[in-house]
Amino acid sequence: MGTNWARTRRIVLRKRFCEEEVERFAQELGWPRRETDQADPEEGIAYHVFWAPPGAALALHYTEDDLARDSYVTVIGKNAEAVHGAQELVEPRLNTWPLAELLAEVDGASTPVSLARAVLRAGLGAPHEFDETFFARINAALHHSDRRVRETAVWAVTFSPYGEYRPALTTIRESDEDPGLRDHAEILLEGFDEIGSQEQ
């Protein structure tokens, strides 16, 4: 697929494993399976399948993310309007997490464990472009008193790496009690610096 193709955000599925449901949906569209990539956790490779119609102007991708412990679909295509149209078919047809519910799960979490889980899922499903509502929740989690919440928030940033997270990541890098979190924040900040230098 071309690097400049349009793509949806990661549309998170409510069930952990949903390949059969996505397969049936692709069959209804008349899109055959084109490729299957087996998972290799040691290499950081997730299980991934995609389907595409003849001509491959659009493709439906399904991924099982071991880190987030969630699965998601994305639609990728040459034409942004066609991609948007396909997304409007996907979301009501498959059992997905709407953006508003991803945020509501964060707001309604009653324990650090449930908050950490919700923050990670929100990061996975966040829009690619900066979104204030997602940023506010994940940024707050980066400052949380519980290390588990901060840790999953750092991982959430890897899914939706808005540059606006720099101040919180800098604080973690410089003063967090967990050396592993300090190191992870340093890696993310270096990544932001590299992206910034490439865009200049």
CYANA upper distance limits for C-alpha pairs under 8 A (distance plus 0.5 A):
  1 MET  CA      5 TRP  CA      7.72
  1 MET  CA     76 ILE  CA      8.42
  1 MET  CA     77 GLY  CA      8.41
  2 GLY  CA     78 LYS  CA      8.34
  4 ASN  CA     78 LYS  CA      8.44
  5 TRP  CA     76 ILE  CA      7.04
  5 TRP  CA     77 GLY  CA      5.94
  5 TRP  CA     78 LYS  CA      5.38
  5 TRP  CA     79 ASN  CA      7.72
  5 TRP  CA     80 ALA  CA      8.27
  6 ALA  CA     76 ILE  CA      6.21
  6 ALA  CA     77 GLY  CA      5.94
  6 ALA  CA     78 LYS  CA      6.59
  6 ALA  CA     79 ASN  CA      6.94
  6 ALA  CA     80 ALA  CA      5.65
  6 ALA  CA     83 VAL  CA      7.27
  7 ARG  CA     74 THR  CA      7.37
  7 ARG  CA     75 VAL  CA      6.12
  7 ARG  CA     76 ILE  CA      4.82
  7 ARG  CA     77 GLY  CA      6.98
  7 ARG  CA     80 ALA  CA      7.95
  7 ARG  CA     83 VAL  CA      7.13
  8 THR  CA     74 THR  CA      6.06
  8 THR  CA     75 VAL  CA      6.04
  8 THR  CA     76 ILE  CA      7.19
  8 THR  CA     83 VAL  CA      7.60
  8 THR  CA     84 HIS  CA      7.86
  8 THR  CA     87 GLN  CA      7.63
  9 ARG  CA     74 THR  CA      6.93
  9 ARG  CA    125 GLY  CA      7.07
  9 ARG  CA    126 ALA  CA      7.35
  9 ARG  CA    127 PRO  CA      5.86
  9 ARG  CA    128 HIS  CA      6.53
 10 ARG  CA     72 TYR  CA      6.33
 10 ARG  CA     73 VAL  CA      6.39
 10 ARG  CA     74 THR  CA      5.87
 10 ARG  CA    124 LEU  CA      7.12
 10 ARG  CA    125 GLY  CA      5.59
 10 ARG  CA    126 ALA  CA      7.84
 10 ARG  CA    127 PRO  CA      8.27
 11 ILE  CA     72 TYR  CA      5.71
 11 ILE  CA     73 VAL  CA      5.70
 11 ILE  CA     74 THR  CA      6.60
 11 ILE  CA     91 GLU  CA      8.13
 11 ILE  CA     96 THR  CA      7.17
 11 ILE  CA     97 TRP  CA      7.61
 11 ILE  CA    125 GLY  CA      6.42
 12 VAL  CA     70 ASP  CA      7.55
 12 VAL  CA     71 SER  CA      6.55
 12 VAL  CA     72 TYR  CA      4.72
 12 VAL  CA     73 VAL  CA      7.11
 12 VAL  CA     96 THR  CA      6.13
 12 VAL  CA     97 TRP  CA      6.08
 12 VAL  CA    121 ARG  CA      8.36
 12 VAL  CA    124 LEU  CA      7.92
 12 VAL  CA    125 GLY  CA      6.30
 13 LEU  CA     18 CYS  CA      7.89
 13 LEU  CA     70 ASP  CA      7.56
 13 LEU  CA     71 SER  CA      6.16
 13 LEU  CA     72 TYR  CA      5.76
 13 LEU  CA     73 VAL  CA      7.94
 13 LEU  CA     94 LEU  CA      7.96
 13 LEU  CA     95 ASN  CA      6.37
 13 LEU  CA     96 THR  CA      4.77
 13 LEU  CA     97 TRP  CA      6.55
 14 ARG  CA     70 ASP  CA      8.26
 14 ARG  CA     71 SER  CA      8.42
 14 ARG  CA     95 ASN  CA      6.38
 14 ARG  CA     96 THR  CA      5.84
 14 ARG  CA     97 TRP  CA      6.63
 15 LYS  CA     70 ASP  CA      7.97
 15 LYS  CA     71 SER  CA      7.87
 15 LYS  CA     95 ASN  CA      8.10
 16 ARG  CA     64 GLU  CA      8.30
 16 ARG  CA     69 ARG  CA      7.27
 16 ARG  CA     70 ASP  CA      5.59
 16 ARG  CA     71 SER  CA      6.18
 17 PHE  CA     64 GLU  CA      7.64
 17 PHE  CA     70 ASP  CA      8.13
 17 PHE  CA     71 SER  CA      6.84
 18 CYS  CA     22 VAL  CA      6.81
 18 CYS  CA     71 SER  CA      7.69
 19 GLU  CA     23 GLU  CA      6.44
 19 GLU  CA     62 TYR  CA      7.70
 20 GLU  CA     24 ARG  CA      6.74
 21 GLU  CA     25 PHE  CA      6.83
 21 GLU  CA     94 LEU  CA      7.88
 22 VAL  CA     26 ALA  CA      6.67
 22 VAL  CA     62 TYR  CA      7.98
 22 VAL  CA     94 LEU  CA      7.81
 23 GLU  CA     27 GLN  CA      6.68
 24 ARG  CA     28 GLU  CA      6.75
 25 PHE  CA     29 LEU  CA      6.95
 25 PHE  CA     93 ARG  CA      8.21
 25 PHE  CA     94 LEU  CA      8.43
 26 ALA  CA     30 GLY  CA      6.71
 26 ALA  CA     31 TRP  CA      5.69
 26 ALA  CA     32 PRO  CA      7.50
 26 ALA  CA     51 TRP  CA      7.15
 26 ALA  CA     60 LEU  CA      8.18
 27 GLN  CA     31 TRP  CA      6.20
 27 GLN  CA     32 PRO  CA      7.19
 30 GLY  CA     53 PRO  CA      7.28
 31 TRP  CA     51 TRP  CA      6.13
 31 TRP  CA     52 ALA  CA      5.48
 31 TRP  CA     53 PRO  CA      4.97
 31 TRP  CA     54 PRO  CA      8.06
 32 PRO  CA     51 TRP  CA      5.90
 32 PRO  CA     52 ALA  CA      6.50
 32 PRO  CA     53 PRO  CA      7.00
 33 ARG  CA     49 VAL  CA      7.97
 33 ARG  CA     50 PHE  CA      6.51
 33 ARG  CA     51 TRP  CA      4.76
 33 ARG  CA     52 ALA  CA      7.22
 34 ARG  CA     49 VAL  CA      8.21
 34 ARG  CA     50 PHE  CA      6.39
 34 ARG  CA     51 TRP  CA      5.75
 34 ARG  CA     52 ALA  CA      7.01
 35 GLU  CA     49 VAL  CA      6.23
 35 GLU  CA     50 PHE  CA      6.19
 35 GLU  CA     51 TRP  CA      7.78
 36 THR  CA     47 TYR  CA      8.21
 36 THR  CA     48 HIS  CA      6.35
 36 THR  CA     49 VAL  CA      4.97
 36 THR  CA     50 PHE  CA      7.33
 37 ASP  CA     46 ALA  CA      8.23
 37 ASP  CA     47 TYR  CA      6.17
 37 ASP  CA     48 HIS  CA      5.55
 37 ASP  CA     49 VAL  CA      6.79
 38 GLN  CA     45 ILE  CA      8.32
 38 GLN  CA     46 ALA  CA      7.59
 38 GLN  CA     47 TYR  CA      5.41
 38 GLN  CA     48 HIS  CA      7.23
 39 ALA  CA     45 ILE  CA      5.86
 39 ALA  CA     46 ALA  CA      5.10
 39 ALA  CA     47 TYR  CA      4.70
 39 ALA  CA     48 HIS  CA      7.99
 40 ASP  CA     44 GLY  CA      6.69
 40 ASP  CA     45 ILE  CA      5.37
 40 ASP  CA     46 ALA  CA      6.98
 40 ASP  CA     47 TYR  CA      8.24
 41 PRO  CA     45 ILE  CA      6.18
 41 PRO  CA     46 ALA  CA      7.38
 41 PRO  CA     66 ASP  CA      8.33
 46 ALA  CA     63 THR  CA      7.14
 46 ALA  CA     64 GLU  CA      6.49
 46 ALA  CA     65 ASP  CA      6.29
 46 ALA  CA     66 ASP  CA      7.32
 47 TYR  CA     63 THR  CA      6.24
 47 TYR  CA     64 GLU  CA      5.85
 47 TYR  CA     65 ASP  CA      7.89
 48 HIS  CA     61 HIS  CA      7.65
 48 HIS  CA     62 TYR  CA      6.12
 48 HIS  CA     63 THR  CA      4.97
 48 HIS  CA     64 GLU  CA      7.07
 49 VAL  CA     61 HIS  CA      6.31
 49 VAL  CA     62 TYR  CA      5.73
 49 VAL  CA     63 THR  CA      7.13
 50 PHE  CA     59 ALA  CA      7.04
 50 PHE  CA     60 LEU  CA      5.91
 50 PHE  CA     61 HIS  CA      4.76
 50 PHE  CA     62 TYR  CA      6.60
 51 TRP  CA     59 ALA  CA      6.10
 51 TRP  CA     60 LEU  CA      5.69
 51 TRP  CA     61 HIS  CA      7.08
 52 ALA  CA     56 ALA  CA      5.85
 52 ALA  CA     57 ALA  CA      8.22
 52 ALA  CA     58 LEU  CA      6.47
 52 ALA  CA     59 ALA  CA      4.89
 52 ALA  CA     60 LEU  CA      6.80
 53 PRO  CA     57 ALA  CA      7.89
 53 PRO  CA     58 LEU  CA      7.36
 53 PRO  CA     59 ALA  CA      7.73
 57 ALA  CA     77 GLY  CA      5.97
 57 ALA  CA     78 LYS  CA      6.25
 57 ALA  CA     79 ASN  CA      8.22
 58 LEU  CA     75 VAL  CA      7.53
 58 LEU  CA     76 ILE  CA      6.20
 58 LEU  CA     77 GLY  CA      4.70
 58 LEU  CA     78 LYS  CA      7.33
 58 LEU  CA     82 ALA  CA      8.27
 58 LEU  CA     83 VAL  CA      7.59
 59 ALA  CA     75 VAL  CA      6.17
 59 ALA  CA     76 ILE  CA      5.80
 59 ALA  CA     77 GLY  CA      6.77
 60 LEU  CA     73 VAL  CA      7.43
 60 LEU  CA     74 THR  CA      6.48
 60 LEU  CA     75 VAL  CA      5.22
 60 LEU  CA     76 ILE  CA      7.17
 61 HIS  CA     73 VAL  CA      5.81
 61 HIS  CA     74 THR  CA      5.67
 61 HIS  CA     75 VAL  CA      6.70
 61 HIS  CA     76 ILE  CA      8.28
 62 TYR  CA     71 SER  CA      7.76
 62 TYR  CA     72 TYR  CA      6.35
 62 TYR  CA     73 VAL  CA      4.98
 62 TYR  CA     74 THR  CA      7.25
 63 THR  CA     71 SER  CA      6.06
 63 THR  CA     72 TYR  CA      6.02
 63 THR  CA     73 VAL  CA      6.84
 64 GLU  CA     69 ARG  CA      8.01
 64 GLU  CA     70 ASP  CA      6.74
 64 GLU  CA     71 SER  CA      4.79
 64 GLU  CA     72 TYR  CA      7.19
 65 ASP  CA     69 ARG  CA      6.21
 65 ASP  CA     70 ASP  CA      6.08
 65 ASP  CA     71 SER  CA      6.17
 65 ASP  CA     72 TYR  CA      8.28
 66 ASP  CA     70 ASP  CA      7.52
 68 ALA  CA    120 LEU  CA      6.83
 68 ALA  CA    121 ARG  CA      7.01
 68 ALA  CA    124 LEU  CA      7.83
 70 ASP  CA    121 ARG  CA      8.00
 75 VAL  CA     83 VAL  CA      6.64
 75 VAL  CA     86 ALA  CA      7.52
 75 VAL  CA     87 GLN  CA      7.20
 76 ILE  CA     83 VAL  CA      6.78
 77 GLY  CA     82 ALA  CA      7.76
 77 GLY  CA     83 VAL  CA      6.29
 78 LYS  CA     83 VAL  CA      8.46
 79 ASN  CA     83 VAL  CA      6.81
 80 ALA  CA     84 HIS  CA      6.68
 81 GLU  CA     85 GLY  CA      6.70
 82 ALA  CA     86 ALA  CA      6.69
 83 VAL  CA     87 GLN  CA      6.72
 84 HIS  CA     88 GLU  CA      6.89
 85 GLY  CA     89 LEU  CA      7.19
 86 ALA  CA     90 VAL  CA      6.76
 87 GLN  CA     91 GLU  CA      6.69
 88 GLU  CA     92 PRO  CA      7.64
 89 LEU  CA     93 ARG  CA      6.78
 90 VAL  CA     94 LEU  CA      6.39
 91 GLU  CA     95 ASN  CA      7.70
 91 GLU  CA     96 THR  CA      6.61
 91 GLU  CA     98 PRO  CA      8.46
 92 PRO  CA     96 THR  CA      8.17
 97 TRP  CA    101 GLU  CA      6.74
 97 TRP  CA    102 LEU  CA      6.83
 98 PRO  CA    102 LEU  CA      6.97
 99 LEU  CA    103 LEU  CA      7.01
 99 LEU  CA    125 GLY  CA      7.88
 99 LEU  CA    126 ALA  CA      7.95
100 ALA  CA    104 ALA  CA      6.66
101 GLU  CA    105 GLU  CA      6.55
102 LEU  CA    106 VAL  CA      7.27
102 LEU  CA    118 ALA  CA      7.66
102 LEU  CA    121 ARG  CA      7.63
102 LEU  CA    122 ALA  CA      5.89
102 LEU  CA    125 GLY  CA      8.15
103 LEU  CA    107 ASP  CA      6.86
103 LEU  CA    122 ALA  CA      7.18
103 LEU  CA    133 THR  CA      8.24
103 LEU  CA    134 PHE  CA      7.53
103 LEU  CA    137 ARG  CA      8.21
104 ALA  CA    108 GLY  CA      6.41
105 GLU  CA    109 ALA  CA      6.53
105 GLU  CA    115 LEU  CA      8.36
105 GLU  CA    118 ALA  CA      6.22
106 VAL  CA    115 LEU  CA      6.32
106 VAL  CA    118 ALA  CA      5.59
106 VAL  CA    119 VAL  CA      6.47
106 VAL  CA    122 ALA  CA      8.17
106 VAL  CA    137 ARG  CA      7.70
109 ALA  CA    114 SER  CA      5.95
109 ALA  CA    115 LEU  CA      5.40
109 ALA  CA    118 ALA  CA      7.86
110 SER  CA    114 SER  CA      7.14
110 SER  CA    115 LEU  CA      7.47
111 THR  CA    115 LEU  CA      6.56
112 PRO  CA    116 ALA  CA      6.46
112 PRO  CA    146 ASP  CA      7.29
112 PRO  CA    148 ARG  CA      7.71
112 PRO  CA    149 VAL  CA      6.72
113 VAL  CA    117 ARG  CA      6.80
113 VAL  CA    148 ARG  CA      7.83
113 VAL  CA    149 VAL  CA      7.81
114 SER  CA    118 ALA  CA      6.67
115 LEU  CA    119 VAL  CA      6.51
115 LEU  CA    149 VAL  CA      7.27
116 ALA  CA    120 LEU  CA      6.74
116 ALA  CA    148 ARG  CA      7.09
116 ALA  CA    149 VAL  CA      5.11
116 ALA  CA    150 ARG  CA      8.35
116 ALA  CA    152 THR  CA      6.19
116 ALA  CA    153 ALA  CA      7.67
117 ARG  CA    121 ARG  CA      6.87
117 ARG  CA    152 THR  CA      8.01
118 ALA  CA    122 ALA  CA      6.56
119 VAL  CA    123 GLY  CA      6.69
119 VAL  CA    137 ARG  CA      7.96
119 VAL  CA    138 ILE  CA      6.75
119 VAL  CA    141 ALA  CA      7.92
119 VAL  CA    149 VAL  CA      8.39
119 VAL  CA    152 THR  CA      7.40
119 VAL  CA    153 ALA  CA      6.69
119 VAL  CA    156 ALA  CA      7.26
120 LEU  CA    124 LEU  CA      6.82
120 LEU  CA    152 THR  CA      6.17
120 LEU  CA    153 ALA  CA      6.79
120 LEU  CA    155 TRP  CA      7.36
120 LEU  CA    156 ALA  CA      5.38
121 ARG  CA    125 GLY  CA      6.78
121 ARG  CA    156 ALA  CA      8.01
122 ALA  CA    126 ALA  CA      6.26
122 ALA  CA    134 PHE  CA      7.64
122 ALA  CA    138 ILE  CA      8.48
122 ALA  CA    156 ALA  CA      7.84
123 GLY  CA    134 PHE  CA      8.05
123 GLY  CA    138 ILE  CA      7.84
123 GLY  CA    153 ALA  CA      8.33
123 GLY  CA    155 TRP  CA      8.47
123 GLY  CA    156 ALA  CA      4.79
123 GLY  CA    157 VAL  CA      6.85
123 GLY  CA    158 THR  CA      8.42
123 GLY  CA    159 PHE  CA      6.16
123 GLY  CA    160 SER  CA      6.27
124 LEU  CA    156 ALA  CA      6.94
124 LEU  CA    159 PHE  CA      5.82
124 LEU  CA    160 SER  CA      7.46
126 ALA  CA    131 ASP  CA      8.24
126 ALA  CA    134 PHE  CA      6.99
126 ALA  CA    159 PHE  CA      8.39
126 ALA  CA    160 SER  CA      6.77
127 PRO  CA    131 ASP  CA      7.15
127 PRO  CA    160 SER  CA      7.83
128 HIS  CA    160 SER  CA      6.75
129 GLU  CA    162 TYR  CA      8.20
130 PHE  CA    135 PHE  CA      7.99
130 PHE  CA    162 TYR  CA      6.52
131 ASP  CA    135 PHE  CA      6.56
132 GLU  CA    136 ALA  CA      6.43
133 THR  CA    137 ARG  CA      7.23
134 PHE  CA    138 ILE  CA      6.77
135 PHE  CA    139 ASN  CA      6.18
135 PHE  CA    162 TYR  CA      8.31
135 PHE  CA    164 GLU  CA      8.43
135 PHE  CA    165 TYR  CA      8.33
136 ALA  CA    140 ALA  CA      6.57
137 ARG  CA    141 ALA  CA      6.83
138 ILE  CA    142 LEU  CA      6.84
138 ILE  CA    153 ALA  CA      6.35
138 ILE  CA    156 ALA  CA      7.82
138 ILE  CA    157 VAL  CA      8.16
139 ASN  CA    143 HIS  CA      7.35
139 ASN  CA    153 ALA  CA      8.10
139 ASN  CA    165 TYR  CA      7.11
139 ASN  CA    168 ALA  CA      7.36
140 ALA  CA    144 HIS  CA      6.94
141 ALA  CA    149 VAL  CA      6.52
141 ALA  CA    150 ARG  CA      6.19
141 ALA  CA    153 ALA  CA      6.23
142 LEU  CA    149 VAL  CA      7.75
142 LEU  CA    150 ARG  CA      5.16
142 LEU  CA    151 GLU  CA      8.20
142 LEU  CA    153 ALA  CA      5.98
142 LEU  CA    154 VAL  CA      7.20
142 LEU  CA    168 ALA  CA      6.89
142 LEU  CA    169 LEU  CA      8.06
142 LEU  CA    172 ILE  CA      8.44
143 HIS  CA    150 ARG  CA      7.11
143 HIS  CA    168 ALA  CA      7.56
144 HIS  CA    149 VAL  CA      6.86
144 HIS  CA    150 ARG  CA      6.42
145 SER  CA    149 VAL  CA      8.37
145 SER  CA    150 ARG  CA      8.21
146 ASP  CA    150 ARG  CA      7.06
147 ARG  CA    151 GLU  CA      6.50
147 ARG  CA    178 ASP  CA      8.21
148 ARG  CA    152 THR  CA      6.82
149 VAL  CA    153 ALA  CA      6.57
150 ARG  CA    154 VAL  CA      6.74
151 GLU  CA    155 TRP  CA      7.04
151 GLU  CA    181 LEU  CA      7.00
152 THR  CA    156 ALA  CA      6.54
153 ALA  CA    157 VAL  CA      6.82
154 VAL  CA    158 THR  CA      7.37
154 VAL  CA    169 LEU  CA      8.35
154 VAL  CA    181 LEU  CA      8.35
154 VAL  CA    184 HIS  CA      8.09
154 VAL  CA    185 ALA  CA      7.55
155 TRP  CA    159 PHE  CA      7.59
156 ALA  CA    160 SER  CA      7.11
157 VAL  CA    161 PRO  CA      5.43
157 VAL  CA    162 TYR  CA      7.79
157 VAL  CA    165 TYR  CA      8.17
158 THR  CA    188 LEU  CA      7.97
161 PRO  CA    165 TYR  CA      8.02
163 GLY  CA    192 PHE  CA      7.34
165 TYR  CA    169 LEU  CA      6.65
166 ARG  CA    170 THR  CA      6.43
166 ARG  CA    189 LEU  CA      7.32
167 PRO  CA    171 THR  CA      6.81
168 ALA  CA    172 ILE  CA      6.90
169 LEU  CA    173 ARG  CA      6.58
169 LEU  CA    185 ALA  CA      5.91
169 LEU  CA    186 GLU  CA      8.19
169 LEU  CA    188 LEU  CA      8.39
169 LEU  CA    189 LEU  CA      7.60
170 THR  CA    174 GLU  CA      6.61
170 THR  CA    185 ALA  CA      7.60
170 THR  CA    186 GLU  CA      8.20
170 THR  CA    189 LEU  CA      8.05
171 THR  CA    175 SER  CA      6.39
171 THR  CA    176 ASP  CA      7.66
172 ILE  CA    176 ASP  CA      5.19
172 ILE  CA    181 LEU  CA      7.46
172 ILE  CA    182 ARG  CA      6.13
172 ILE  CA    185 ALA  CA      6.92
173 ARG  CA    181 LEU  CA      7.73
173 ARG  CA    182 ARG  CA      4.62
173 ARG  CA    183 ASP  CA      7.17
173 ARG  CA    184 HIS  CA      8.36
173 ARG  CA    185 ALA  CA      5.83
173 ARG  CA    186 GLU  CA      6.23
174 GLU  CA    182 ARG  CA      7.37
175 SER  CA    182 ARG  CA      8.07
176 ASP  CA    181 LEU  CA      7.50
176 ASP  CA    182 ARG  CA      6.59
178 ASP  CA    182 ARG  CA      6.88
179 PRO  CA    183 ASP  CA      6.69
180 GLY  CA    184 HIS  CA      6.70
181 LEU  CA    185 ALA  CA      6.55
182 ARG  CA    186 GLU  CA      6.74
183 ASP  CA    187 ILE  CA      6.86
184 HIS  CA    188 LEU  CA      6.86
185 ALA  CA    189 LEU  CA      6.65
186 GLU  CA    190 GLU  CA      6.67
187 ILE  CA    191 GLY  CA      6.77
188 LEU  CA    192 PHE  CA      6.79
189 LEU  CA    193 ASP  CA      6.72
190 GLU  CA    194 GLU  CA      6.69
191 GLY  CA    195 ILE  CA      6.72
192 PHE  CA    196 GLY  CA      6.59
193 ASP  CA    197 SER  CA      6.70
194 GLU  CA    198 GLN  CA      6.80
195 ILE  CA    199 GLU  CA      6.84
196 GLY  CA    200 GLN  CA      6.97
